[in-house]
Amino acid sequence: MNMENLKLRAWRAWASAGLLAVLCAVLAVLQSRLIGEVSVAERDRLREQLQTGLNHLSVDLNDRVVNACAALMPETSQFEQSGREAIYSAQYRKWRESHEALFSRIGLAVPEEGSLQLYFLDLDTGHFLPEAWPAEWAETEERLNSRLNSDSGRSGSPRDTALIELPRLATAGDEPGSPSYREQEWLILELNLDYVRGSLIPEMLRHYLGGDYDAAIFVENDPSTVIYHSMPGTPRVNRESWDASVGLLDNSFASTSRRPVRAGAAVRSTPPASPRWRLVVRHRAGSLEQIVARARLRNVAISASILLLILATVTWLVRITRQAQRLADLQMNFVAGVSHELRTPLTVIRTAAFNLCGKIAERPDQVERYGRLIQDESEKLAVLVEQILRYGRSRTGAVIQDREPVSMELLINDGLRSSRISAGNSDLIVEKQIEPGLPLVMADEQALKHAFKNLVDNAVKYGTEGNNWIGIYARAVEDSDGQVIEFKVADRGPGIPLEEQAHIFDPFFRGRRAVEDQIHGTGLGLNLVKKIVEAHGGTITLKSEPMKGAEFTVRLPAAPPGLQDEFAHSLS
């Protein structure tokens, strides 16, 4: 296959890969937009789900407190049968049997002689005892006295949000609903904040939100007053840093005393409109915006990775396909080259044998000539067969056989005698510089001789056009690994193009010039040379410039010093 077809095929392959890259880029943009839309929808869904959970929590908490308050308020008709303290005490004892420790103190404020007398309920005995107003209840005392004296019924928004005032409304006369309808006394309930912080709120948060959120409760009208925080070490509450919020507990429970009480009945369906407290929550992994943004980036990264993987896979497949096609082309060229290399000597041998069977056999000079011709062509066949067999062995890892101490000087001289130089080209100039006393190397002599002979034959075959000169040099040098033997085979021919130098040692590779000039060959020689040299622990390098020839340098490690002395006399 010529270079134009190879270039056209390569262009088509890379054009297809480029088109796929463009399609992947378009798909990536569309997918990014879709992921963005899905992320926004997911954020709204999470926020709505979170707000719904908070609303349920608020309703549940408010219902618990309202039901507890209502359960502590006696019916108006009961006061006609007994004294108020006894009635409230009996109502508490009945309530305590089925309710939690929601309240830490229960007081009863009773108007007496123009002032309010406070009675505290002993939570253990269930009896009321008169006591002075606590300092922390001063605001409540002032507000109730104002209502008692003015009879305005004004409640306002209390700052002491842990206190719940429950007035008992009754008539002074016989007719309910008359203008004399007024507040008789007030049952004051103080929420047990230790129980609320340590048990009730954490339990409700786990039930309605799970364990993924941090939460804080602060006074609605005073955000600096924190009632509860799931992370006590966190600084003061900042509303803007939270994901959602909901109001907790009504400011006024005044109507509770008039509400019929049924055990377990829900008394509210929505969060309070005028709450005492505000519950705010934030996801522990960050805000919902951050979580959704991270999820979006993760999804975009995964999608981009998949697209890049697809693109890389296609690129890799294109390259592998090109390499496979190139290898197939090289193998076809190899088969064609081997067929031609076999056909030529076989034709010559057959022709010479035919002539020897005729009258030419009676002429000794012609018999000698044809015999020499048959011998030369048979040697060519032997070299070709040996090269193919060596390549086959190299594929199984058996590049070389047993190694023994070898003199490089003798090996080079033997290689020259069996190479193309001995073919009788009188115009060929061979510049040979071999340093005397070269150290021995541990080598498979036949394999190494084959490699050297191949380098020399290539120099004669490709590097003597217009300049019948080749150079052969050998010397001992020192490198980081010790003493090595370096030999070079150089020519002054047209050189090897730069783009072909990276493939010069590949199997079946033949340069453009060799193909165009129809120079026979199999493309296995240099590949075998490289394998043989590397099997001996050596290296081979190429130095070439256009129209300045080519130079192959082989370096082989010298045999250990002990073997040098032992075998030097037998090889000299």
PEVEN-V398541 format. One line per field, one symbol per residue. ss: DSSP state (h for helix, s for strand, l for the rest). phi: phi as a letter, one per 30 degrees, with the letter a starting at -180 (. if undefined). Layout:
BEGIN
ss=???
phi=???
END
This chain:
BEGIN
ss=llhhhhhhhhhhhhhhhhhhhhhhhhhhhhhhhhhhhhhhhhhhhhhhhhhhhhhhhhhhhhhhhhhhhhhhlllhhhhhlllhhhhhhhhhhhhhllllllssssssssssllsssssssllllllsssslllhhhhhhhhhhhhhhhhllllllllllllsssssssslllllllllllsssssssssslhhhhhhhhhhhhhhhhhlllsssssssllsssssssslllllllllhhhllssssssslllhhhhhllllllllllllllllsssssssssllllhhhhhhhhhhhhhhhhhhhhhhhhhhhhhhhhhhhhhhhhhhhhhhhhhhhhhhhhhhhhhhhhhhhhhllhhhhlhhhhhhhhhhhhhhhhhhhhhhhhhhhhhhhhllllllllsssshhhhhhhhhhllhhhhlllllsssssslllllsssslhhhhhhhhhhhhhhhhhhhlllllsssssssssssllssssssssssllllllhhhhllllllllllhhhhhllllllllhhhhhhhhhhhlllsssssslllllsssssssslllhhhhhhhhhhhl
phi=.dddddddddddddddddddddddddddddddddddddddddddddddddddddddddddddddddddddddcdddddddcadddddddddddddddbbdddccbbbbccdbhibcccccddddcicdbdbdddddcddddddddddddchdidcicdddddcbccdccbcdcccdiddddbddabdcccddddddddbddedddddcbiccbdbbbbdecbedccdabdbedddedbedccdabadbiddbcddddccdcbeiddcacbdddbddcbcbbbdddkdeddddddddddddddddddddddddddddddddddddddddddddddddddeddddddddddddddddddcddddcedddddddddddddddddddddddddddddddcjcdbcdcbdbdddddddddddccddddjddddccccbcddidddbdadeddddddddddddddddcccdiadbbbbbbacbcbdcjdbccbbbbbcddiceedcddcdcddidbdedddddhddlcicedddedddddddicbbbbbabeibibbcccbbdddeeddeddcdddcd
END
